[in-house]
Amino acid sequence: MKKRIKKALLLVLIMITVLALFAQSAFAISQKLLDEIDKTNEQIFKEVEKAQEKAEKEALKGKGEEEFEEFLDKLIEKLIESTEEKAAKLIKKAAKEGVTLEKTYTKVEIYDRVVTVDPFYAH
């Protein structure tokens, strides 16, 4: 009976040790990736801010409504393309490291329009 308990405890200790070793190496890789995610999210939100500023400046120019709407369409299209491109690159990079990234779309306002952009959360 004592031998079985000793063997079971030894096996549990070995399993805990192995898990701890793998968890540390996985965390080190994940921390680098988490930094990359944070950096990409910052870039995305900076692009949103720039788009908001451009839209406000264009609105102050007093151009016709149709011309302004066309400007907004192009500005928003460019913003979405840029953020999706960043997303695709980061998703590929994460997949190479065995991490799944999920886009979590967030609503932002560009002048009078609501647009969804995609910051990330790692799983």
C-alpha positions as CSV (number, residue, x, y, z in Angstrom):
1,M,0.0,0.0,0.0
2,K,2.8,2.4,0.9
3,K,4.6,1.6,-2.3
4,R,1.5,2.5,-4.3
5,I,1.1,5.8,-2.5
6,K,4.8,6.6,-3.1
7,K,4.6,5.7,-6.8
8,A,1.4,7.8,-7.2
9,L,3.0,10.8,-5.4
10,L,6.1,10.4,-7.5
11,L,4.1,10.3,-10.7
12,V,2.1,13.4,-9.6
13,L,5.3,15.3,-8.9
14,I,6.8,14.3,-12.2
15,M,3.6,15.5,-14.0
16,I,3.6,18.8,-12.1
17,T,7.3,19.3,-13.0
18,V,6.7,18.6,-16.7
19,L,3.7,20.9,-16.8
20,A,5.6,23.7,-15.1
21,L,8.5,23.4,-17.6
22,F,6.1,23.5,-20.6
23,A,4.1,26.3,-19.1
24,Q,7.2,28.5,-18.7
25,S,8.4,28.0,-22.3
26,A,4.8,28.6,-23.6
27,F,4.5,31.7,-21.5
28,A,7.8,33.1,-22.8
29,I,6.6,32.7,-26.4
30,S,3.2,34.1,-25.6
31,Q,4.6,37.2,-23.9
32,K,6.4,38.2,-27.1
33,L,3.2,37.6,-29.0
34,L,1.1,39.5,-26.5
35,D,3.5,42.5,-26.9
36,E,3.0,42.2,-30.7
37,I,-0.8,42.2,-30.2
38,D,-0.6,45.3,-28.0
39,K,1.6,47.1,-30.5
40,T,-0.8,46.2,-33.4
41,N,-3.8,47.3,-31.3
42,E,-2.1,50.6,-30.7
43,Q,-1.5,51.1,-34.4
44,I,-5.1,50.3,-35.2
45,F,-6.4,52.9,-32.7
46,K,-3.9,55.5,-33.9
47,E,-5.2,54.9,-37.4
48,V,-8.8,55.4,-36.1
49,E,-7.8,58.7,-34.5
50,K,-6.2,59.9,-37.7
51,A,-9.2,59.0,-39.7
52,Q,-11.5,60.9,-37.2
53,E,-9.2,63.9,-37.4
54,K,-9.2,63.9,-41.2
55,A,-13.0,63.6,-41.4
56,E,-13.4,66.5,-39.0
57,K,-11.0,68.7,-41.0
58,E,-12.7,67.8,-44.2
59,A,-16.1,68.7,-42.7
60,L,-14.8,72.1,-41.8
61,K,-13.9,72.9,-45.4
62,G,-17.5,73.3,-46.2
63,K,-17.6,71.2,-49.3
64,G,-20.8,69.8,-50.7
65,E,-22.6,67.0,-48.9
66,E,-22.1,64.5,-51.8
67,E,-18.4,65.3,-52.1
68,F,-18.0,64.9,-48.3
69,E,-19.9,61.6,-48.2
70,E,-17.6,60.3,-51.0
71,F,-14.6,61.4,-49.0
72,L,-15.9,59.6,-46.0
73,D,-16.5,56.4,-48.0
74,K,-12.9,56.4,-49.2
75,L,-11.5,57.3,-45.8
76,I,-13.4,54.5,-44.1
77,E,-12.6,52.0,-46.8
78,K,-8.9,52.8,-46.5
79,L,-9.1,52.4,-42.7
80,I,-10.8,49.0,-42.9
81,E,-8.3,47.7,-45.5
82,S,-5.4,48.9,-43.4
83,T,-6.6,47.3,-40.2
84,E,-7.6,44.1,-41.9
85,E,-4.1,43.8,-43.4
86,K,-2.5,44.3,-40.0
87,A,-4.9,41.6,-38.7
88,A,-4.1,39.1,-41.3
89,K,-0.3,39.5,-40.7
90,L,-0.7,39.1,-37.0
91,I,-3.0,36.1,-37.3
92,K,-0.5,34.3,-39.5
93,K,2.4,35.1,-37.1
94,A,0.4,33.8,-34.2
95,A,-0.6,30.6,-36.0
96,K,3.1,29.9,-36.6
97,E,3.6,30.0,-32.8
98,G,0.5,27.8,-32.2
99,V,-1.6,30.6,-30.8
100,T,-5.2,31.3,-32.0
101,L,-6.1,35.0,-32.3
102,E,-9.7,36.1,-32.4
103,K,-10.8,39.3,-33.9
104,T,-13.1,41.2,-31.6
105,Y,-14.7,44.0,-33.5
106,T,-15.1,47.3,-31.8
107,K,-17.4,50.1,-32.9
108,V,-15.8,53.5,-33.5
109,E,-17.2,56.7,-34.9
110,I,-15.8,58.4,-37.9
111,Y,-17.6,61.7,-38.1
112,D,-21.2,60.6,-38.2
113,R,-20.7,57.0,-39.1
114,V,-20.2,54.0,-37.0
115,V,-17.4,51.7,-38.2
116,T,-16.2,48.4,-36.8
117,V,-12.4,47.8,-36.4
118,D,-10.7,44.7,-35.1
119,P,-8.4,44.8,-32.1
120,F,-7.2,41.4,-30.9
121,Y,-7.5,39.1,-27.9
122,A,-5.3,36.0,-27.6
123,H,-6.8,32.7,-26.6
